[in-house]
Amino acid sequence: MFVGESAPDTVARLYREHHESLRRFLRARLPPQEAEEVAQEAYVRLLGLRDASTLSFLHALLYRTAANLATDRLRQRTRRQRLDGLVFFEEEQACSPEDESAAEQELALISRALEELPEVCRQAFVLVNFEELSFDEAARRLDLHPRRVRRFVARAIEHCHRVINEDDTHHGGSK
């Protein structure tokens, strides 16, 4: 940041000086249209910075932000493609009313079990199992150590198993 230069002026200067190289950097990872969108989003995020001390590191921050955004897009695309390829129900496979009822009961039990957990434990479980984040990524998002996230996820799984097993015991093991 130059003396007397405001944050928006600094970002504008950064845009003029580095936009083409940033686009090339992103096009190596993403299709051209997405690369342009990610570049724009990275600049917008820089404009939202409140801490003036970070402005001196804007060039590095710009590329790090853009790389993170590109990685997020690629993960989302991969996740979407994986889900699109899944066949949840085959037409010739009919579900009996009893099976459907048992599945609904088990889903309700799991939902109740997750609600019984402490908030951070539930969040760790959801991030790892539903949002498919790694333990390290979930730890960063929750501001925890990855080992702690593993423990929370294990605790949530154990709790869900315990709730389901207790229900089986109370209902004579039949569903």
N, C-alpha and C positions, 0 to 999 in steps of 0.2 A: 504494500500500500504506500502510495506516495504521500508526502506531507500535504495536509490540507485536502486530501481526496476522501470523499465519502464512500461508504460501503457500496452503494449502487454504482458509483463512478468506477470503483475498483473492479466490480464484477463486469461492468461494461468494457473496461479496458482488457480484462481477462478474456472476454468474449472476442474482442477484435484480434487480440494477439494469438489466441490458442484454439479458436473454434474449429478451424480446418483440421488441425492435428488431433483434436479430441474426436471429431467425426471419423477420421481414419482409424483411430484407436478403437472406437466402438464398432465400426463396420467390420473389423476383424472378428467381432463376436456376434454381431446381430445383422439382420437384413437392413438395408439403407434407411427405410422409413422408420423402423424402430430405433436405429442408431440416432437419427435426428431427434426423435421424441425423448430418448433417454438423455441426450445432450441438453436439450431444453430443460428437462426436469432437474438435471444437475445444477444448471445455472439458477433456476428458481429456488432450489434448496439453499444455495449459497446466499441468495438475496435475503433469505429468512434468518440468517445468522445474527445473533444479537451481541455476541462477544467480539469486540473489536480486536482483541489480541489474536484471534484466529485468522484475521484477514491477511496477515503476513504469510500465512501458509496456504493461501487460496489455490495456488496452482496445483500443489500436491493434493489438496482436499478435493478440488474439482475432479481430478482423475480418479481418486479413490471413490468418491461419490458415484461417478459415472460407472466405474467398474462394478460397484456393488449393485447399482440399479440394473445393469446388464445381467449380472448373475441372477438377480431376483427374477427378471423376465424369463431367463432360460429355465430356471427351476419351475416357474409357473407353467411354461409351455410343456416341459417334460411331464409334470404332474397331470396336466390336462390331457396330454396324449395317452398317458398310462390309463387314466380313468375312461377316456373315450374307447379304449380297446377292451375294457372289461365288459363281460356279459353277465349281468346280474341274474337274470331269469331267462331260462330257455323256454320257448313256447310249449314244448311237449312235457315240460315238468310242471305238473299241477301241484299246488300246495293245498293240503287238506285244511279244513277249518281248525282242527286240533293243532296241527303244526303252526298255523298262523297265530293261533291264540298263545301257544307256548312261546313263540318268538316275541310276541308283543309283551308277554309277562317278563321274559328275560331282559328285554330292552328296558322295560320300566324299572326292573331291579338294578340294572347297571346304572341307569340314570340316577336313581335314588342313591346308590352307593357313591357315585361321583359327587353328588351334592353334599354328602356327609363329610367329605374330605376338606381339610383346610384349603383356602383359596390358592395358595402358591403350589400346593401339591396337585390340585386339580388343573391349574394352568400348565404345569410341567407335563402332566399326562396328555392334555389336549394338544399342546405344541408338538410333542414327539409322536403321538399316535394318530392324530387327526390332521394336523398341518404338516406332518412328515418332516419336521425339522430334526437335525442331528442333535445330540445332547449338547454339543458345543454351541450350536446356534441358539437352542432354547436357553442355555445358560446365559448367553450374552443378552438375550431379550429380557430375561428375568433378573439379570444382574446377580447371578449366582455362579458358584463353581460347578463345572460339568458333573463332578462326582455327586454333588448334592442333587442335581437334576435326576441323575440315575436312581438315587435313593428314593426320591419323590415318586418317580414313575413306578419303581418296583413296589413301593408302598401302596400306590393306587391300584395296581394290578392285584396284589395280595388282598386288598380290601374288597375289590369286586368279586374275586373268587370266593372269599369268605361269605359275603352276602348271598351269592348264588347258592353256595353249599348249604348255608343255614336255611335258605328257603326250601331247598330240596329235602332237607331233614324234616322240616316242619310240615311239608306236604307229602311225606311218604315216598319221596324220590320219583313220583310220577308227575308228569306235566301233560 
